[in-house]
Amino acid sequence: MICHVCQATGWSWDYVEDRLTIRRLSALARHWAEAPPPHVLLQAIARALGWRPAPKLTDPSHDRWNDLVELAADPRSGIAIAGKPPL
């Protein structure tokens, strides 16, 4: 929620954490229901025109495993790997 407020307002994370109360957040939510922030409007327009987010191609844990295998390929790393990646 803090990320959304920061993106919609331009406020810093610390400012939102320190100053935003539930009452103020409710007021923002009511306002945004009538006039959504630009990033929300842009996404709605893009979706209406047929845009869809790119699907995630790989599992992040698999990418980390491949990074580790690549690192272990260098004998100077001191890393030895045996077996299959964890699930």
A tleap script that builds the chain and sets N, CA, C and O, in Angstrom:
source leaprc.protein.ff14SB
mol = sequence {
  NMET ILE CYS HIE VAL CYS GLN ALA THR GLY
  TRP SER TRP ASP TYR VAL GLU ASP ARG LEU
  THR ILE ARG ARG LEU SER ALA LEU ALA ARG
  HIE TRP ALA GLU ALA PRO PRO PRO HIE VAL
  LEU LEU GLN ALA ILE ALA ARG ALA LEU GLY
  TRP ARG PRO ALA PRO LYS LEU THR ASP PRO
  SER HIE ASP ARG TRP ASN ASP LEU VAL GLU
  LEU ALA ALA ASP PRO ARG SER GLY ILE ALA
  ILE ALA GLY LYS PRO PRO CLEU
}
set mol.1.N position { 0.816 -1.176 0.000 }
set mol.1.CA position { 0.000 0.000 0.000 }
set mol.1.C position { 0.871 1.255 0.000 }
set mol.1.O position { 0.571 2.227 -0.692 }
set mol.2.N position { 1.939 1.226 0.773 }
set mol.2.CA position { 2.826 2.392 0.828 }
set mol.2.C position { 3.420 2.663 -0.551 }
set mol.2.O position { 3.536 3.815 -0.970 }
set mol.3.N position { 3.788 1.610 -1.240 }
set mol.3.CA position { 4.366 1.758 -2.580 }
set mol.3.C position { 3.368 2.447 -3.518 }
set mol.3.O position { 3.740 3.342 -4.277 }
set mol.4.N position { 2.116 2.031 -3.462 }
set mol.4.CA position { 1.080 2.632 -4.312 }
set mol.4.C position { 0.922 4.122 -4.005 }
set mol.4.O position { 0.843 4.940 -4.921 }
set mol.5.N position { 0.874 4.470 -2.732 }
set mol.5.CA position { 0.725 5.878 -2.340 }
set mol.5.C position { 1.933 6.689 -2.814 }
set mol.5.O position { 1.773 7.799 -3.320 }
set mol.6.N position { 3.131 6.142 -2.654 }
set mol.6.CA position { 4.341 6.848 -3.111 }
set mol.6.C position { 4.299 7.076 -4.618 }
set mol.6.O position { 4.622 8.162 -5.098 }
set mol.7.N position { 3.899 6.046 -5.360 }
set mol.7.CA position { 3.856 6.167 -6.818 }
set mol.7.C position { 2.780 7.163 -7.252 }
set mol.7.O position { 2.982 7.926 -8.196 }
set mol.8.N position { 1.650 7.153 -6.570 }
set mol.8.CA position { 0.546 8.024 -6.956 }
set mol.8.C position { 0.774 9.481 -6.585 }
set mol.8.O position { 0.286 10.381 -7.269 }
set mol.9.N position { 1.508 9.718 -5.512 }
set mol.9.CA position { 1.657 11.088 -5.004 }
set mol.9.C position { 3.033 11.700 -5.233 }
set mol.9.O position { 3.173 12.922 -5.278 }
set mol.10.N position { 4.047 10.852 -5.379 }
set mol.10.CA position { 5.413 11.361 -5.467 }
set mol.10.C position { 6.043 11.563 -4.108 }
set mol.10.O position { 7.173 12.042 -4.013 }
set mol.11.N position { 5.324 11.204 -3.050 }
set mol.11.CA position { 5.860 11.338 -1.702 }
set mol.11.C position { 6.910 10.265 -1.444 }
set mol.11.O position { 6.893 9.213 -2.083 }
set mol.12.N position { 7.816 10.521 -0.520 }
set mol.12.CA position { 8.830 9.525 -0.166 }
set mol.12.C position { 8.223 8.464 0.746 }
set mol.12.O position { 7.196 8.688 1.387 }
set mol.13.N position { 8.870 7.317 0.789 }
set mol.13.CA position { 8.413 6.217 1.632 }
set mol.13.C position { 8.341 6.666 3.098 }
set mol.13.O position { 7.357 6.402 3.789 }
set mol.14.N position { 9.396 7.346 3.560 }
set mol.14.CA position { 9.430 7.812 4.941 }
set mol.14.C position { 8.298 8.797 5.240 }
set mol.14.O position { 7.675 8.738 6.300 }
set mol.15.N position { 8.043 9.695 4.302 }
set mol.15.CA position { 6.963 10.667 4.496 }
set mol.15.C position { 5.622 9.952 4.652 }
set mol.15.O position { 4.833 10.284 5.536 }
set mol.16.N position { 5.372 8.973 3.791 }
set mol.16.CA position { 4.106 8.237 3.867 }
set mol.16.C position { 4.004 7.484 5.192 }
set mol.16.O position { 2.966 7.520 5.853 }
set mol.17.N position { 5.079 6.805 5.577 }
set mol.17.CA position { 5.045 6.065 6.847 }
set mol.17.C position { 4.826 6.988 8.041 }
set mol.17.O position { 4.117 6.631 8.982 }
set mol.18.N position { 5.428 8.160 8.005 }
set mol.18.CA position { 5.359 9.081 9.145 }
set mol.18.C position { 4.065 9.890 9.202 }
set mol.18.O position { 3.593 10.211 10.292 }
set mol.19.N position { 3.488 10.223 8.055 }
set mol.19.CA position { 2.394 11.195 8.029 }
set mol.19.C position { 1.031 10.632 7.628 }
set mol.19.O position { 0.008 11.241 7.938 }
set mol.20.N position { 0.992 9.493 6.951 }
set mol.20.CA position { -0.286 9.013 6.433 }
set mol.20.C position { -1.033 8.221 7.493 }
set mol.20.O position { -0.560 7.186 7.963 }
set mol.21.N position { -2.202 8.720 7.863 }
set mol.21.CA position { -3.048 8.033 8.828 }
set mol.21.C position { -4.115 7.240 8.069 }
set mol.21.O position { -4.278 7.410 6.861 }
set mol.22.N position { -4.828 6.389 8.773 }
set mol.22.CA position { -5.907 5.618 8.149 }
set mol.22.C position { -6.976 6.570 7.598 }
set mol.22.O position { -7.509 6.355 6.510 }
set mol.23.N position { -7.274 7.606 8.351 }
set mol.23.CA position { -8.283 8.582 7.896 }
set mol.23.C position { -7.835 9.262 6.596 }
set mol.23.O position { -8.632 9.418 5.671 }
set mol.24.N position { -6.583 9.659 6.528 }
set mol.24.CA position { -6.072 10.301 5.304 }
set mol.24.C position { -6.020 9.313 4.142 }
set mol.24.O position { -6.328 9.669 3.005 }
set mol.25.N position { -5.631 8.078 4.428 }
set mol.25.CA position { -5.602 7.049 3.384 }
set mol.25.C position { -7.011 6.801 2.842 }
set mol.25.O position { -7.195 6.630 1.637 }
set mol.26.N position { -7.999 6.783 3.731 }
set mol.26.CA position { -9.392 6.613 3.297 }
set mol.26.C position { -9.833 7.768 2.402 }
set mol.26.O position { -10.542 7.561 1.418 }
set mol.27.N position { -9.412 8.981 2.745 }
set mol.27.CA position { -9.758 10.144 1.923 }
set mol.27.C position { -9.106 10.044 0.548 }
set mol.27.O position { -9.737 10.344 -0.466 }
set mol.28.N position { -7.842 9.622 0.516 }
set mol.28.CA position { -7.174 9.428 -0.774 }
set mol.28.C position { -7.877 8.351 -1.598 }
set mol.28.O position { -8.074 8.518 -2.802 }
set mol.29.N position { -8.250 7.260 -0.962 }
set mol.29.CA position { -8.916 6.169 -1.675 }
set mol.29.C position { -10.251 6.651 -2.266 }
set mol.29.O position { -10.587 6.298 -3.396 }
set mol.30.N position { -11.006 7.451 -1.511 }
set mol.30.CA position { -12.267 7.992 -2.039 }
set mol.30.C position { -12.001 8.909 -3.231 }
set mol.30.O position { -12.719 8.863 -4.230 }
set mol.31.N position { -10.985 9.725 -3.121 }
set mol.31.CA position { -10.633 10.622 -4.236 }
set mol.31.C position { -10.188 9.821 -5.454 }
set mol.31.O position { -10.610 10.106 -6.574 }
set mol.32.N position { -9.343 8.824 -5.238 }
set mol.32.CA position { -8.836 8.023 -6.355 }
set mol.32.C position { -9.928 7.175 -6.996 }
set mol.32.O position { -9.802 6.788 -8.158 }
set mol.33.N position { -10.986 6.882 -6.267 }
set mol.33.CA position { -12.111 6.155 -6.864 }
set mol.33.C position { -12.780 7.004 -7.947 }
set mol.33.O position { -13.282 6.473 -8.938 }
set mol.34.N position { -12.782 8.311 -7.754 }
set mol.34.CA position { -13.369 9.240 -8.729 }
set mol.34.C position { -12.350 9.700 -9.777 }
set mol.34.O position { -12.698 9.904 -10.940 }
set mol.35.N position { -11.108 9.859 -9.362 }
set mol.35.CA position { -10.049 10.355 -10.248 }
set mol.35.C position { -8.782 9.543 -9.988 }
set mol.35.O position { -7.928 9.958 -9.204 }
set mol.36.N position { -8.658 8.387 -10.643 }
set mol.36.CA position { -7.502 7.509 -10.382 }
set mol.36.C position { -6.172 8.195 -10.691 }
set mol.36.O position { -6.103 9.086 -11.538 }
set mol.37.N position { -5.107 7.764 -9.987 }
set mol.37.CA position { -3.772 8.307 -10.260 }
set mol.37.C position { -3.340 7.978 -11.693 }
set mol.37.O position { -3.834 7.015 -12.282 }
set mol.38.N position { -2.434 8.760 -12.250 }
set mol.38.CA position { -2.018 8.568 -13.643 }
set mol.38.C position { -1.556 7.152 -13.981 }
set mol.38.O position { -1.897 6.632 -15.043 }
set mol.39.N position { -0.782 6.520 -13.090 }
set mol.39.CA position { -0.277 5.187 -13.435 }
set mol.39.C position { -1.406 4.166 -13.514 }
set mol.39.O position { -1.308 3.206 -14.278 }
set mol.40.N position { -2.461 4.346 -12.752 }
set mol.40.CA position { -3.609 3.439 -12.811 }
set mol.40.C position { -4.392 3.675 -14.105 }
set mol.40.O position { -4.804 2.725 -14.771 }
set mol.41.N position { -4.592 4.947 -14.453 }
set mol.41.CA position { -5.288 5.272 -15.704 }
set mol.41.C position { -4.527 4.759 -16.919 }
set mol.41.O position { -5.119 4.197 -17.840 }
set mol.42.N position { -3.213 4.955 -16.913 }
set mol.42.CA position { -2.405 4.508 -18.046 }
set mol.42.C position { -2.489 2.996 -18.221 }
set mol.42.O position { -2.592 2.508 -19.346 }
set mol.43.N position { -2.445 2.255 -17.123 }
set mol.43.CA position { -2.560 0.805 -17.228 }
set mol.43.C position { -3.945 0.406 -17.754 }
set mol.43.O position { -4.051 -0.502 -18.578 }
set mol.44.N position { -4.989 1.066 -17.295 }
set mol.44.CA position { -6.337 0.757 -17.770 }
set mol.44.C position { -6.475 1.030 -19.263 }
set mol.44.O position { -7.077 0.239 -19.989 }
set mol.45.N position { -5.918 2.148 -19.720 }
set mol.45.CA position { -5.958 2.475 -21.151 }
set mol.45.C position { -5.173 1.443 -21.954 }
set mol.45.O position { -5.640 0.972 -22.991 }
set mol.46.N position { -3.979 1.091 -21.473 }
set mol.46.CA position { -3.148 0.119 -22.187 }
set mol.46.C position { -3.852 -1.230 -22.283 }
set mol.46.O position { -3.827 -1.865 -23.338 }
set mol.47.N position { -4.474 -1.673 -21.206 }
set mol.47.CA position { -5.204 -2.948 -21.232 }
set mol.47.C position { -6.399 -2.876 -22.179 }
set mol.47.O position { -6.695 -3.842 -22.882 }
set mol.48.N position { -7.078 -1.745 -22.199 }
set mol.48.CA position { -8.219 -1.587 -23.106 }
set mol.48.C position { -7.779 -1.664 -24.566 }
set mol.48.O position { -8.536 -2.088 -25.438 }
set mol.49.N position { -6.531 -1.243 -24.812 }
set mol.49.CA position { -5.993 -1.305 -26.175 }
set mol.49.C position { -5.348 -2.653 -26.498 }
set mol.49.O position { -4.807 -2.837 -27.588 }
set mol.50.N position { -5.404 -3.595 -25.551 }
set mol.50.CA position { -4.906 -4.940 -25.820 }
set mol.50.C position { -3.581 -5.292 -25.189 }
set mol.50.O position { -3.112 -6.419 -25.351 }
set mol.51.N position { -2.958 -4.371 -24.474 }
set mol.51.CA position { -1.673 -4.679 -23.842 }
set mol.51.C position { -1.874 -5.623 -22.671 }
set mol.51.O position { -2.834 -5.490 -21.912 }
set mol.52.N position { -0.969 -6.570 -22.529 }
set mol.52.CA position { -0.949 -7.470 -21.383 }
set mol.52.C position { 0.481 -7.545 -20.868 }
set mol.52.O position { 1.421 -7.506 -21.661 }
set mol.53.N position { 0.663 -7.653 -19.552 }
set mol.53.CA position { 2.028 -7.783 -19.025 }
set mol.53.C position { 2.695 -9.048 -19.562 }
set mol.53.O position { 2.033 -10.057 -19.803 }
set mol.54.N position { 3.996 -8.982 -19.743 }
set mol.54.CA position { 4.744 -10.154 -20.208 }
set mol.54.C position { 4.694 -11.235 -19.138 }
set mol.54.O position { 4.861 -10.942 -17.954 }
set mol.55.N position { 4.467 -12.481 -19.540 }
set mol.55.CA position { 4.455 -13.562 -18.546 }
set mol.55.C position { 5.850 -13.803 -17.997 }
set mol.55.O position { 6.852 -13.602 -18.683 }
set mol.56.N position { 5.891 -14.232 -16.759 }
set mol.56.CA position { 7.180 -14.578 -16.165 }
set mol.56.C position { 7.631 -15.898 -16.765 }
set mol.56.O position { 6.903 -16.891 -16.739 }
set mol.57.N position { 8.833 -15.894 -17.302 }
set mol.57.CA position { 9.303 -17.061 -18.033 }
set mol.57.C position { 9.931 -18.120 -17.143 }
set mol.57.O position { 9.855 -19.310 -17.449 }
set mol.58.N position { 10.542 -17.707 -16.061 }
set mol.58.CA position { 11.228 -18.683 -15.213 }
set mol.58.C position { 10.924 -18.426 -13.753 }
set mol.58.O position { 10.506 -17.337 -13.359 }
set mol.59.N position { 11.141 -19.440 -12.980 }
set mol.59.CA position { 11.016 -19.344 -11.532 }
set mol.59.C position { 12.280 -18.663 -11.004 }
set mol.59.O position { 13.383 -19.080 -11.359 }
set mol.60.N position { 12.155 -17.623 -10.165 }
set mol.60.CA position { 13.343 -16.930 -9.658 }
set mol.60.C position { 14.320 -17.849 -8.927 }
set mol.60.O position { 15.528 -17.624 -8.990 }
set mol.61.N position { 13.830 -18.877 -8.237 }
set mol.61.CA position { 14.748 -19.778 -7.530 }
set mol.61.C position { 15.609 -20.546 -8.525 }
set mol.61.O position { 16.765 -20.856 -8.236 }
set mol.62.N position { 15.049 -20.857 -9.704 }
set mol.62.CA position { 15.834 -21.548 -10.726 }
set mol.62.C position { 16.932 -20.630 -11.260 }
set mol.62.O position { 18.044 -21.083 -11.529 }
set mol.63.N position { 16.627 -19.353 -11.412 }
set mol.63.CA position { 17.641 -18.395 -11.864 }
set mol.63.C position { 18.789 -18.314 -10.858 }
set mol.63.O position { 19.955 -18.253 -11.249 }
set mol.64.N position { 18.461 -18.313 -9.570 }
set mol.64.CA position { 19.512 -18.259 -8.549 }
set mol.64.C position { 20.371 -19.517 -8.614 }
set mol.64.O position { 21.588 -19.450 -8.442 }
set mol.65.N position { 19.740 -20.663 -8.863 }
set mol.65.CA position { 20.497 -21.906 -8.978 }
set mol.65.C position { 21.471 -21.810 -10.149 }
set mol.65.O position { 22.640 -22.171 -10.011 }
set mol.66.N position { 21.005 -21.332 -11.289 }
set mol.66.CA position { 21.875 -21.197 -12.462 }
set mol.66.C position { 23.019 -20.223 -12.186 }
set mol.66.O position { 24.147 -20.444 -12.628 }
set mol.67.N position { 22.729 -19.150 -11.457 }
set mol.67.CA position { 23.790 -18.208 -11.093 }
set mol.67.C position { 24.842 -18.881 -10.217 }
set mol.67.O position { 26.040 -18.654 -10.384 }
set mol.68.N position { 24.382 -19.706 -9.286 }
set mol.68.CA position { 25.307 -20.416 -8.406 }
set mol.68.C position { 26.151 -21.419 -9.187 }
set mol.68.O position { 27.353 -21.535 -8.950 }
set mol.69.N position { 25.532 -22.142 -10.112 }
set mol.69.CA position { 26.272 -23.106 -10.937 }
set mol.69.C position { 27.326 -22.380 -11.761 }
set mol.69.O position { 28.456 -22.852 -11.887 }
set mol.70.N position { 26.961 -21.248 -12.316 }
set mol.70.CA position { 27.917 -20.464 -13.107 }
set mol.70.C position { 29.090 -19.993 -12.248 }
set mol.70.O position { 30.243 -20.035 -12.676 }
set mol.71.N position { 28.779 -19.546 -11.037 }
set mol.71.CA position { 29.834 -19.121 -10.124 }
set mol.71.C position { 30.741 -20.285 -9.758 }
set mol.71.O position { 31.960 -20.128 -9.694 }
set mol.72.N position { 30.153 -21.455 -9.515 }
set mol.72.CA position { 30.933 -22.627 -9.128 }
set mol.72.C position { 31.807 -23.138 -10.263 }
set mol.72.O position { 32.771 -23.864 -10.020 }
set mol.73.N position { 31.488 -22.773 -11.495 }
set mol.73.CA position { 32.298 -23.210 -12.631 }
set mol.73.C position { 33.707 -22.622 -12.574 }
set mol.73.O position { 34.632 -23.172 -13.171 }
set mol.74.N position { 33.874 -21.526 -11.871 }
set mol.74.CA position { 35.189 -20.916 -11.701 }
set mol.74.C position { 35.887 -21.615 -10.530 }
set mol.74.O position { 35.432 -21.506 -9.392 }
set mol.75.N position { 36.982 -22.327 -10.793 }
set mol.75.CA position { 37.644 -23.069 -9.728 }
set mol.75.C position { 38.152 -22.170 -8.595 }
set mol.75.O position { 38.344 -22.640 -7.473 }
set mol.76.N position { 38.366 -20.902 -8.875 }
set mol.76.CA position { 38.843 -19.986 -7.839 }
set mol.76.C position { 37.767 -19.649 -6.818 }
set mol.76.O position { 38.077 -19.117 -5.752 }
set mol.77.N position { 36.493 -19.953 -7.126 }
set mol.77.CA position { 35.402 -19.593 -6.210 }
set mol.77.C position { 35.377 -20.455 -4.962 }
set mol.77.O position { 34.884 -20.032 -3.917 }
set mol.78.N position { 35.918 -21.687 -5.074 }
set mol.78.CA position { 35.897 -22.577 -3.928 }
set mol.78.C position { 34.545 -23.213 -3.671 }
set mol.78.O position { 34.335 -23.819 -2.620 }
set mol.79.N position { 33.623 -23.083 -4.622 }
set mol.79.CA position { 32.293 -23.647 -4.465 }
set mol.79.C position { 32.187 -24.951 -5.250 }
set mol.79.O position { 32.553 -25.010 -6.424 }
set mol.80.N position { 31.686 -25.986 -4.597 }
set mol.80.CA position { 31.474 -27.277 -5.248 }
set mol.80.C position { 29.983 -27.582 -5.189 }
set mol.80.O position { 29.373 -27.490 -4.124 }
set mol.81.N position { 29.397 -27.942 -6.315 }
set mol.81.CA position { 27.966 -28.232 -6.374 }
set mol.81.C position { 27.758 -29.623 -6.945 }
set mol.81.O position { 28.396 -30.022 -7.920 }
set mol.82.N position { 26.842 -30.353 -6.307 }
set mol.82.CA position { 26.459 -31.670 -6.808 }
set mol.82.C position { 24.946 -31.796 -6.680 }
set mol.82.O position { 24.356 -31.258 -5.743 }
set mol.83.N position { 24.334 -32.480 -7.585 }
set mol.83.CA position { 22.896 -32.722 -7.488 }
set mol.83.C position { 22.078 -31.778 -8.327 }
set mol.83.O position { 22.582 -31.083 -9.208 }
set mol.84.N position { 20.790 -31.777 -8.022 }
set mol.84.CA position { 19.815 -30.986 -8.785 }
set mol.84.C position { 19.405 -29.765 -7.959 }
set mol.84.O position { 19.594 -29.742 -6.743 }
set mol.85.N position { 18.850 -28.759 -8.619 }
set mol.85.CA position { 18.403 -27.580 -7.883 }
set mol.85.C position { 17.272 -27.932 -6.924 }
set mol.85.O position { 16.475 -28.826 -7.208 }
set mol.86.N position { 17.197 -27.236 -5.792 }
set mol.86.CA position { 16.100 -27.484 -4.864 }
set mol.86.C position { 14.773 -27.033 -5.477 }
set mol.86.O position { 14.743 -26.115 -6.297 }
set mol.87.N position { 13.702 -27.668 -5.082 }
set mol.87.CA position { 12.377 -27.306 -5.603 }
set mol.87.C position { 11.750 -26.233 -4.786 }
set mol.87.O position { 10.634 -25.806 -5.081 }
savepdb mol mol.pdb
quit
